[in-house]
Amino acid sequence: MPYRASGLRREDLLANRRRTGRRHLSRFFPNSELSRVNRLAGSGTAFIPGRRLRRLLTTASRAQRITHGRFDPRVITALEAIGERAGVPLPLGDDDAAASSEPHWLHRDSANRTFRISVPVDSGGLGKGLGLRCGR
């Protein structure tokens, strides 16, 4: 909906979109969609992501691929290891090091519209930009 039709000022509309995106895509909120999915990482459990999370995961996968790994959304394990604690439980097991070297961490089943992730994912700067874009 255009911001004029909503009765909100453009700045208010953008602030609402940022808050909504943060609720869905932040690893710092235990009930965010990203945090819930990160807890499934490596379990083989398939999920149907919401629009924002689907866009985040596909964009992160593409960014990793076109940068030849220089952008790596799997950095969450390293961030947690050096003390940037989100306070949200992650499935960190013994085979986490092996899983983080796996180049294909995102598995999509287009027939069922389901996704699986093999390791937890950090939204980093992508989440903020996508939160705004998805609200259009």
N, C-alpha and C positions, 0 to 999 in steps of 0.2 A: 504494500500500500504506500503510495507517495506520502511523504511527511506532511505535506499541506493538507491532504485529505484526512490524515489521522488527527489533526488538531494539535499536534506537537510541534515544537520548534525543532529544527534540524539537529541542533546540539543535543536536545533531550532524546530524540530518536536514536542518535548514534550512541549515546550513553546507555540507553536501554539495550541496544544490540550488543555492546561490549559486555554488559552484565550477563546477558543471556548466553553469549558465547563462552564466557568464563565459567558459568555454571555447567555447561556441557563439556568443555574441552580442557579444563584445568586438572592437572594431576594433584593439585593442592586441596581439592575439595573431595572428601571421601565419597560423596554421593553423585559426583559428576559422572557422566556417561563414560568418559575416558578412564576414570579410576575404576569403575565397575568392570570395564573391559580389560584393563591391565591386570586385574586380579584373575582373569581367565587365561592370561598369557601362558602358553606352553602346555595347557591342559588338553588341547585338541577340541575344546568346546566351540561350536560355531555360534555366531550371534548375527542378528540383523541390526546394523548400525543405523542410527538416526542420520538425517541429512547432513548435519554439521560434522559428525564423526566420520561418516563415509567420505566426505570431501577431505577432511584432515588426513585420514589414512591413505587415500589414493594420492593426494598431493605429496605427502611425506615419502611415499614409495617412489613416486616419479622423481622428486627432488634428489633422492639418494641415487637413483639410477642415472640421471643426466649429469650429476656432479661426480660420477664414478666413486661414490662413497664419501666424498668430502662432507656432505650433509648426511648425518646419520641420526634418525629419530630414536635409535636404540640406546642413546647416550644416557638414558635415565638410570641405568644400573651404575654407571661411572659417577654420575652426579650424586646419587645416594651414597656411594662408597666414600666420596670425599667430604661428606657432611651436609650436603644440601637436602635435608630431610623434608619430605612433603608431609610426613605424618600419616601417610596412607599406606596400608600394608601392600607389599608386592610379593608375587610368587618367586622369590629368589632361592633357587636350589643349587645343588652341586653341579648340575650340567648347564648352569647359566652361562658360563664362559664359552662352552661349545656352542650353545644356541645363539649367543650374540655374534659369533663369527659367521653364522648362516646368512648368506646374502638375501635370501627370500624369506623374510620374516612375516610377510603379509600373504595370506592365502585367500583367494576369492572364489566363490562358487556362484557364477552368474545365473545359473539355472534356478537356484534357490534364494538368490540375493543375500547369501550369508558370507561372513568373513570369519577368519581365524587368525590370531597373531601368535607367533612363537615366543616372543619376548615382550616385556612391557615397553610402551612407547611414550616419549616425551613430546608434548605438543610444541614446546619452545615458542619461537616467534611466529610459527605458522598458525597457531591457534587464535592469536589476536586478530590477525588479518582475515582469516577465514570466518571468524565470528562476525566481523563486520560485513563481509561479502555475502554470507548466507542470509542475512536479514533483508536483503534486497527483494 
